[in-house]
Amino acid sequence: LNTLGSLILPHIAFSLPFAIWMLRGFVKAVPEALEEAAHIDGASRSRFLWQILFPLVFPGLVATSVFSFISTWNDFLFAKSFIISDTS
């Protein structure tokens, strides 16, 4: 205990499944026809990700980030119990 790692790992373990579940819906909402059209137009996989997929999924990334931040912020008592200092 009493380390930053003991705080970071549980937050990742609790936030990551929710983030994956939430972002999965946003990514599945993008039609496969867009990927096929980009491929036909000569776009590489990375160009498709950055210029087509990322702008379409950006609202989902923002929403997931906000929910994860609020969840982490609300766990102050959880953090307080893992980070114990003798200075107080």
QUIWOVEN-V812719 format. One record per residue. SS is DSSP state (2 for helix, 1 for strand, 0 for the rest). PHI is phi as a letter, one per 40 degrees, with the letter a starting at -180 (NA if undefined). Layout:
ss = {SS:SS}
phi = {PHI:PHI}
This chain:
ss = {0:0:0:0:2:2:2:2:2:2:2:2:2:2:2:2:2:2:2:2:2:2:2:2:2:2:2:2:0:0:0:2:2:2:2:2:2:2:2:2:0:0:0:0:2:2:2:2:2:2:2:2:2:2:2:2:2:2:2:2:2:2:2:2:2:2:2:2:2:2:2:2:2:2:0:2:2:2:2:2:2:2:0:0:0:0:0:0}
phi = {NA:f:b:c:c:c:c:c:c:c:c:c:c:c:c:c:c:c:c:c:c:c:c:d:c:c:c:c:c:c:c:c:c:c:c:c:c:c:c:c:c:g:c:c:c:c:c:c:c:c:b:b:c:d:c:c:c:d:d:c:c:c:c:c:c:c:c:c:c:c:c:c:c:c:c:c:c:c:c:c:c:c:c:b:b:c:c:c}
